[in-house]
Amino acid sequence: MPYRAPRDPDGALQAWLDHLQVERAASPNTLSAYAGDVRHVLAACGLEEHRWHEDGALDCLNGPALLRWLRTARRAGSAPTTIARRLAAVRGFARFAVGLGAMEADPTAGLPTGRTWERLPKTLSRAQIDHLLESIRPERPTDVRDRALLETLYATGARVQEACDWRLEDLRLDDRVLRCIGKGRKERWVPLGEGAAEALRRWLDEARPRLDRTGSETLFLSRTGRPLDRTRVYRMVQARAARAGLSADLSPHTLRHSFATHLLEGGADLRAVQELLGHASVQTTQVYTHVDRERLKKVHRRFHPRA
């Protein structure tokens, strides 16, 4: 009789545990912990006890259900390490279940890693942003470029690769908008503030022509006239931060995080911030609401008489 892969939750889970025991020599304690974590998440996703032996009951394990579980666990005060451990267990189980044929697709594929849920994005204060930008003296063409690039990264919240890919045709300076091509080639137009527009105008009029030796269509160029790459931009941001006396681990993504956080602090709608950042899901943008709540907690602790 041909082997029939289990399609019910209980059978799929047992097959995964057997695999871990045989192929990875997992200890009994490890197997027990994995089983408990997966059962916990499946129950939280709506799998009722009487359906554990039903074919197709694993349909309850889907992306929206997992995101609801993650939000509920965080709001309930579950330890980040516990959330990360359970997420890792269910991720391993889901991948195995797909290979087994018990599930059609991996519902954990688009979820953040446990580490993402443990740590909030690092941001700069508005005063630190101002200090960083004002610390750049326009003595050389590359100084003008760096000021324009940092102004634009903060003004748009763009990813570093999007910035490296910007072309002259993406900039509409008169309208003060800039086109960003994000993940999946998804296009969005982002407004530019007065500071970024002025810095870009100076770069285009005064400095860029002195570096462009080949008629390049790339917006930002290196000292030798070549397009900037991610590594060069990272190094530039870290060097400028060090000269300004800021954290040595500052990155272009810190400016993106600061952009989103400052918008929310100012009262911007979460959906609008999602669109400006180019996030496919508002769930990804929602991490910045946690950053804002941390700021409010600090204000409360500082000023409330019984904090």
N, C-alpha and C positions, 0 to 999 in steps of 0.2 A: 504494500500500500504506500503510495507516494507521500512524502512529508508535506504536511500542511502547516504553514507558518501561522502562529496564533495571531488573531486580529482583535482579541478582547484585551482590555487593560491588564487583567491579572496575568494572563498568559504571556503578554508582551513584557511585562515587568519581570516575571520569573525568567524569561529567556535572556533578558539583559543581565540579570544577576548571575545567571549561569555562565554567561559570556565573560563577565568580570572575574568570576572565580577561576574559570579554566584558562582564559587567555591572559589575564593580568594578575593572577594569583592574589586577588583581593582577600583580605582577612574577613572573618565572620563579623567583626565589629564594623568594618567598612561597609560590607554588604547590608547590614542591618540599618546603618545610618542612611545609606543611599535609598533603601526601600522606604524608610520613614519619611525622608524628604520628598520623594516623588509622590507618595500617597498623600502627604499633606497638601502639595500643590494641586494635585488632581482633584482632591476634595474641595479646595478653595476655588477651583475653576468650574465646579458644579457637578462633578461626577458623584452620583449617589451610590450608596453601598450596594444596593441590589443590582446595579448595572455593571459591576466589575467583571462579570463573565459574559457580557453581551458583545458580540461582534459590532464594530463601528462605534462603540461608546467612547473611544478615544477622540472623537470629534469635539468633545468638550474642551480639549486642550488646543486652543487657538490663540492667535495673537492678542485680540481684544481681552479675552479672559485672563491671559497672563499679565497684561498691563494693569488690569483691575486688581489682580492679586498683589502686584508690586506696589501700587499706590496704597492699597489697604494695609499692607504690611508696614509700609513706612509711616503711615498716619497712626497706626496702632503702637508705634514705638519699638518695633522689632529691631534687634541689633543689626547693623549693616553686615556684619560677618555672617549672621544667620541667613539673611536674605541672599547674600552672595553664594553661600554654600548650597542653599536650596535651588537657586537658579542654575548653578553649575550642574547639580544632579539632574534636574529636569532637562537641561540642555543635552547632556549625554544620553539620557533615556530617549529623548525625542529623535535624536540623530540615529540611534540604533533602531528605533521603531520604524523610521522611514526606510532604512535599509532592509528591515525584516518584511516590509510590506504591510505593517499594521497601521501606518499612517501615509497619507498621500504626500504631505509636504511638512517640512520642519517649521513649526510655529515659533521657534525661538530664534530663527535666523536674523530677524530684524531687531531683536531686543538688545539693550545695552548690556555691557559686561557688568559683573558684580562690582568691579572697581569703579565704574562710572557712577553707580548708585552710592558708593561709599564716600566719594569726594566731590565737593562742590567746585565749580570752575573758579580759578584764580582771576581776580579782577583788579584793576587800578581804580583809585578814586578819581573824581573829576579834577581835583587839584593835582594829582600825580600825572594825569594825562596832559594837563596844561604845562606842567613843569617839563615833562619829556619833550613836548613839541617846542617849547620856547628855548630849550637848551641847545637847539641846533642853530648854529650861526652860519648864514649863507655865504661862506667864503669861497667855496669851490662848487663846480657843477654838481658833484655828488652830494654835497650838503643840501643843495636846493632839491635834488631828487629825493633824498631821504626824508626831508620835511614834507614834501608833497605825498610821498608814498605812505608815511605814517598818518598824516592827516586823512588820507583817503581810506586807509584801512579802518581807522576809527570811525570815519563818517559813514561808511557803508556796511561795516561788519563783515566784509568779504573774507573768504578763505584765502590762505596764502597762494594756493595754486590758481585760484581765480585771478588774483592780482598779477601773478606771473604771466597769465594768458591774456591780459587786457591788451587790446589793440587800439590804435588811434580812433578807428571807426566806432568803438564802443563808447567813446566819450562825447557827450553833447553838452559842451561847456555853457553855451548860451541858455540852454534849458536847465542846466545844473542837474543832470542825471547821468548815471553811468551804468552800462549793461554788464551784468555778471552772468557767466555761464557756469552753473553749478553741477552737482552730481547728476548723472543721467542726461547730461546736456540740457538740463532745464534752465531756461532763460528768465531773468528778472531784471527790471530796471530799478535802480536804487537812487534816491535823491542825494544831492551833495549839499552840504552846508556852505556858508559863505567862506569859512576858513579853508576848507578843502578846495573849493573852487578857485580861490585866490592863489593858493599854493600850487595848484595844477597849472594855472595860467602862467605863473612865473616860471615853472619848470618847462613848459612848452615854448615860451617866448625867449627865455634867456639861457637856459642851461642845456636842454635837450639837443638843440642844434649843434652844440659844441662837442657832444658825444656821438651823435649819429654820423657814421662814416659810410653807410651803405644804403641809406634811404629806407631804413627799417620801419615797419608798420607797428612794431611793438611799442606800447605806451611807455614803459619804464625800461631803461637801458643801463647796462653796466658801464664801468669806467672805460672799457675798450669798445663800447658800442654794441655789445651783444645783449640779447634778452636776459633779464634776471631769472635765476632759478630759485627753487625753494630754499636751498642751502644758503645761498647768498643773502636772501631776505632774512632768514633766521639769524644769521651772523650779524647782519646790519642792525636788526632790532636789539639783539643782546648787547652789541657794542654801544649803541646809543643809550640804552638803559643804564649800562655801567657808567658811562660818562655823566649821566644825569643823577647818579647815586641811587638808582632804583635796583630792584631785585635782579640778580644775575640770571635767574631762570625765566625771565620775561620772554615771551614768544609772540609771533604775530597773532596766534589764537587768543592770547590774553586781550588784545585789542578787540577782537570779535566778541569775547565774553563781556568786556567792559561796555561795548556798544549796546548789547542786548540788555544788560543789567541797568544801565543808565536810562534807557528808554522806559523800562518798566518802572523804575523809581520815579520817573517823571509822569507816570500815569498812562503810558501807551497800552493799547489793547494787545493781549497775548497773540491773537491771530495776526495782527499787523506785524508784530515782531517776527512771528513765524515766516510770514511772506518775505519780509526784508532779509532774513537770514537764509532763505531758500531751503528750509526744512520741509521734508515731505510730510511729516506728521507733527501735530502740535505737541504730542507727547515728548518729542525731543526738545522742544522749546521750553517745556514746563520746568526744566531744571533751574531756569533762571528765576522762577518764582520762589524757589527755595533760597537762592542767594539773597533776594530782596527780603524774605522773612528773617534771614539771619541778621541783616542790617537793622530791621525793626526790633529784633530781640536785643541787640546791643544798645539801641536808643532807649528801650524800655529799662534795661538794667542800669543804664547811666542816670536816667532822670526820674524814674518812678520812686517815690519815697519808701515803698515797701517791696522793691524788687529784690 
